[in-house]
């Protein structure tokens, strides 16, 4: 089986509150990525509506997963024969989530997830917090999963996804000017410490609240940056060899070697792991102190 995938990160600006215009951007970048031979295109967080648009606009534009906007994204994926991963506001009843969806080349939503870590007052005002760790899905010979922006800055996120078998992490993001450390340090660290590929796709430009820092990147399982954007609109295309994961893990396998008996996931884990000894000890101390 061919273990090489061509992956693209589409760095672009969104038009605040204009779903139609942003779907045109999705289609334009999908056309470019397909022409470059890409199998997968990852786009920014909340690309369908814009990110810093305010709670009222987010609530008004949010749709269920089977709504017209994501349905159109599925059509674009199918028309161009490539998978798409992007961010959008999701409505479920009265709740509105910041969601990422991974849609395969047949237009099917294979997996996705809701943003779990709220970034400051903006996320708190605009979204309901996601309380479930995304579930990896099998696609084109690998296991893919999503995380959203601030989520990847917490080591627990990538570790939980990698422990569940994910080998390719798709990260739609809206990172801002002044926080370059995320791309310079944290994203490569998440890839290296879990020995996975990470595709980090960011906005460029600005909206009413933020100016975005670009610097989208695709990082290998050894932490090496395989391709990166500058500050402006750009399509980064990289061939990723899935065999590299096995090669780096053959050198030293962090997931296999870590001490689960000391560093388990704790009682809030949603990946099915039991509470470890260290967590039980912390619980006992808390009980004695109450």
C-alpha positions as CSV (number, residue, x, y, z in Angstrom):
1,X,0.0,0.0,0.0
2,X,1.2,3.5,-0.9
3,X,1.9,5.2,2.4
4,X,2.5,8.7,1.0
5,X,-0.3,11.3,1.2
6,X,-0.2,14.8,-0.2
7,X,-1.5,17.1,2.4
8,X,-2.3,20.8,2.1
9,X,-2.8,23.6,4.7
10,X,-4.9,26.5,3.3
11,X,-4.0,29.8,5.0
12,X,-6.6,32.4,4.2
13,X,-8.8,35.2,5.5
14,X,-12.5,34.8,6.0
15,X,-15.2,37.4,5.4
16,X,-16.9,38.0,8.8
17,X,-20.5,36.7,8.8
18,X,-20.6,35.9,5.0
19,X,-21.0,32.2,4.6
20,X,-21.5,32.4,0.9
21,X,-18.3,34.3,0.3
22,X,-16.4,31.9,2.6
23,X,-17.7,28.8,0.8
24,X,-16.3,30.4,-2.4
25,X,-13.0,30.6,-0.6
26,X,-13.2,26.9,0.4
27,X,-14.0,26.0,-3.3
28,X,-11.2,28.1,-4.6
29,X,-8.6,26.6,-2.3
30,X,-10.0,23.1,-2.9
31,X,-9.5,23.7,-6.6
32,X,-5.9,24.8,-6.1
33,X,-5.2,21.9,-3.7
34,X,-6.7,19.4,-6.1
35,X,-4.6,20.8,-9.0
36,X,-1.5,20.3,-6.8
37,X,-2.5,16.7,-6.3
38,X,-3.5,17.0,-2.7
39,X,-5.4,14.2,-1.0
40,X,-6.4,16.4,2.0
41,X,-6.9,20.1,2.5
42,X,-7.1,21.5,6.1
43,X,-8.6,25.0,6.5
44,X,-8.8,27.4,9.5
45,X,-11.0,27.5,12.6
46,X,-14.5,28.9,11.9
47,X,-13.6,29.5,8.3
48,X,-17.3,29.3,7.2
49,X,-18.3,32.4,9.2
50,X,-15.1,34.0,10.6
51,X,-13.9,33.6,14.1
52,X,-14.1,36.9,16.0
53,X,-17.6,37.9,14.9
54,X,-19.5,38.1,18.2
55,X,-21.9,35.8,20.0
56,X,-25.0,37.1,18.2
57,X,-23.6,36.5,14.7
58,X,-22.2,33.1,15.7
59,X,-25.6,32.0,17.1
60,X,-27.5,33.3,14.0
61,X,-25.2,31.5,11.6
62,X,-24.7,28.2,13.4
63,X,-26.2,25.1,11.7
64,X,-26.6,21.5,12.6
65,X,-24.1,19.1,11.0
66,X,-26.6,18.3,8.2
67,X,-27.2,22.0,7.5
68,X,-26.7,23.6,4.1
69,X,-23.2,25.0,4.7
70,X,-21.6,21.7,5.6
71,X,-23.6,19.9,3.0
72,X,-22.0,22.3,0.4
73,X,-18.6,21.5,1.8
74,X,-19.3,17.8,1.2
75,X,-20.2,18.6,-2.4
76,X,-17.0,20.5,-2.8
77,X,-15.0,17.6,-1.5
78,X,-16.7,15.2,-3.8
79,X,-16.4,17.5,-6.8
80,X,-12.7,17.9,-6.4
81,X,-11.9,14.4,-5.1
82,X,-10.1,15.4,-1.9
83,X,-10.8,15.4,1.8
84,X,-11.5,18.6,3.6
85,X,-11.1,19.5,7.3
86,X,-12.3,22.9,8.4
87,X,-13.9,24.8,11.3
88,X,-17.6,26.0,11.5
89,X,-20.2,26.9,14.2
90,X,-22.4,23.9,15.0
91,X,-25.9,24.2,16.5
92,X,-27.4,21.4,18.6
93,X,-30.6,22.6,20.2
94,X,-29.9,25.8,22.1
95,X,-26.1,25.1,22.3
96,X,-23.6,26.5,19.8
97,X,-20.2,24.8,19.4
98,X,-17.0,25.7,17.8
99,X,-16.6,22.5,15.7
100,X,-14.1,21.0,13.2
101,X,-15.3,18.5,10.6
102,X,-13.3,16.0,8.6
103,X,-15.1,15.2,5.3
104,X,-13.7,12.6,3.0
105,X,-13.4,12.8,-0.8
106,X,-16.8,11.2,-1.1
107,X,-18.4,14.0,0.9
108,X,-18.9,11.9,4.0
109,X,-18.2,13.4,7.5
110,X,-15.8,10.8,8.9
111,X,-15.0,12.5,12.2
112,X,-14.7,15.8,14.0
113,X,-15.0,17.4,17.3
114,X,-16.0,20.4,19.4
115,X,-13.5,22.8,20.8
116,X,-12.8,21.7,24.4
117,X,-10.6,24.5,25.8
118,X,-12.2,28.0,25.7
119,X,-9.7,30.7,24.8
120,X,-10.5,33.8,26.9
121,X,-13.8,35.8,27.0
122,X,-14.4,35.5,23.3
123,X,-14.8,31.7,23.3
124,X,-16.8,31.8,26.5
125,X,-19.2,34.4,25.0
126,X,-19.6,32.7,21.6
127,X,-19.5,29.0,22.3
128,X,-20.6,26.1,24.5
129,X,-17.6,24.1,25.6
130,X,-17.1,20.7,24.0
131,X,-16.9,17.9,26.6
132,X,-16.0,14.9,24.5
133,X,-12.5,14.0,23.1
134,X,-12.8,13.6,19.3
135,X,-12.7,10.0,18.0
136,X,-10.1,9.1,15.3
137,X,-11.3,7.7,12.0
138,X,-9.7,5.5,9.5
139,X,-9.0,7.3,6.2
140,X,-6.7,6.4,3.3
141,X,-4.6,3.9,5.3
142,X,-4.1,6.1,8.3
143,X,-6.0,7.2,11.4
144,X,-7.1,10.9,11.5
145,X,-8.4,13.1,14.2
146,X,-9.2,16.8,14.8
147,X,-8.3,19.3,17.4
148,X,-9.2,23.0,17.3
149,X,-6.7,25.9,17.9
150,X,-6.2,26.3,21.7
151,X,-6.9,22.6,22.2
152,X,-3.5,21.6,20.7
153,X,-1.7,23.9,23.1
154,X,-2.5,21.5,25.9
155,X,-0.3,18.3,25.7
156,X,-3.2,16.2,27.0
157,X,-5.2,16.8,23.8
158,X,-2.6,15.3,21.4
159,X,-1.6,12.6,23.8
160,X,-5.2,11.4,24.1
161,X,-5.7,11.4,20.4
162,X,-2.4,9.6,19.7
163,X,-3.2,7.1,22.4
164,X,-6.5,6.4,20.7
165,X,-4.5,5.6,17.5
166,X,-4.5,8.9,15.6
167,X,-1.5,9.3,13.3
168,X,-2.5,12.5,11.5
169,X,-3.9,15.4,13.6
170,X,-5.8,18.1,11.7
171,X,-5.9,21.4,13.5
172,X,-8.0,24.3,12.2
173,X,-6.9,27.4,14.1
174,X,-7.3,31.1,14.5
175,X,-4.1,32.1,16.2
176,X,-3.3,35.7,16.7
177,X,-0.4,38.1,16.3
178,X,1.9,38.0,19.3
179,X,1.4,34.3,20.0
180,X,4.0,32.9,17.5
181,X,5.3,30.6,20.2
182,X,2.5,28.2,19.3
183,X,3.8,27.5,15.8
184,X,7.4,27.9,16.7
185,X,7.4,25.6,19.7
186,X,4.1,24.0,20.8
187,X,2.9,22.5,17.5
188,X,6.3,20.8,16.7
189,X,6.4,19.6,20.3
190,X,2.9,18.0,20.0
191,X,4.0,16.2,16.9
192,X,7.4,15.0,18.3
193,X,6.2,13.9,21.7
194,X,3.4,11.8,20.2
195,X,5.2,10.9,17.0
196,X,2.4,11.9,14.7
197,X,1.9,14.3,11.8
198,X,0.2,17.6,12.6
199,X,-1.4,19.9,10.0
200,X,-2.0,23.3,11.5
201,X,-4.1,25.7,9.3
202,X,-4.4,29.3,10.4
203,X,-6.2,32.5,9.4
204,X,-4.5,35.5,7.9
205,X,-5.7,39.1,7.9
206,X,-8.0,40.5,10.7
207,X,-11.5,40.9,11.8
208,X,-13.2,43.3,14.3
209,X,-11.4,41.6,17.3
210,X,-8.1,40.1,16.2
211,X,-5.2,40.2,13.8
212,X,-4.1,36.7,12.8
213,X,-0.5,35.6,12.6
214,X,-0.6,33.1,9.7
215,X,2.4,30.7,10.0
216,X,0.4,27.6,9.1
217,X,2.6,24.5,9.1
218,X,2.8,20.8,8.5
219,X,5.0,19.0,11.0
220,X,6.4,15.5,10.9
221,X,6.5,12.8,13.7
222,X,10.1,13.8,14.6
223,X,9.0,17.5,15.1
224,X,10.5,18.7,11.9
225,X,8.5,21.4,10.0
226,X,7.9,19.9,6.6
227,X,6.3,23.0,5.1
228,X,5.2,26.4,6.5
229,X,3.5,29.6,5.4
230,X,4.4,33.2,6.0
231,X,2.0,35.8,7.2
232,X,-0.2,36.2,4.1
233,X,-2.6,34.0,2.2
234,X,-0.8,30.8,1.1
235,X,-1.4,27.2,0.3
236,X,1.2,24.8,1.8
237,X,1.4,21.4,0.1
238,X,3.6,18.6,1.5
239,X,4.0,14.9,0.9
240,X,3.8,13.0,4.2
241,X,5.2,9.5,4.3
242,X,3.2,7.5,6.9
243,X,6.1,5.1,7.2
244,X,8.0,7.8,9.0
245,X,5.8,7.2,12.1
246,X,7.0,3.6,12.4
247,X,10.6,4.7,11.8
248,X,10.7,7.3,14.6
249,X,8.8,4.9,17.0
250,X,11.3,2.2,16.3
251,X,14.0,4.5,17.6
252,X,12.1,5.1,20.9
253,X,8.3,4.8,21.3
254,X,7.0,7.5,23.6
255,X,3.5,6.1,23.7
256,X,4.7,2.5,24.5
257,X,7.4,3.6,27.0
258,X,5.4,6.1,29.1
259,X,4.4,5.1,32.6
260,X,0.6,4.5,32.5
261,X,0.7,3.4,36.1
262,X,2.0,6.8,37.2
263,X,0.5,9.1,34.5
264,X,-2.9,7.8,33.5
265,X,-5.7,9.9,32.2
266,X,-7.7,10.2,35.4
267,X,-11.4,10.0,36.0
268,X,-12.3,12.6,33.4
269,X,-10.8,10.5,30.6
270,X,-13.2,9.7,27.8
271,X,-10.9,7.4,26.0
272,X,-11.8,4.4,28.2
273,X,-8.7,4.3,30.4
274,X,-9.1,3.4,34.1
275,X,-8.2,5.8,36.9
276,X,-4.5,5.2,37.6
277,X,-2.7,4.9,41.0
278,X,-1.5,8.5,40.9
279,X,-5.0,9.9,40.4
280,X,-6.3,7.7,43.2
281,X,-3.6,9.0,45.5
282,X,-4.5,12.6,44.6
283,X,-8.1,11.8,45.3
284,X,-7.3,10.4,48.7
285,X,-5.3,13.5,49.6
286,X,-8.1,15.8,48.5
287,X,-10.6,13.7,50.6
288,X,-8.3,14.0,53.7
289,X,-8.1,17.7,53.3
290,X,-11.8,18.3,53.2
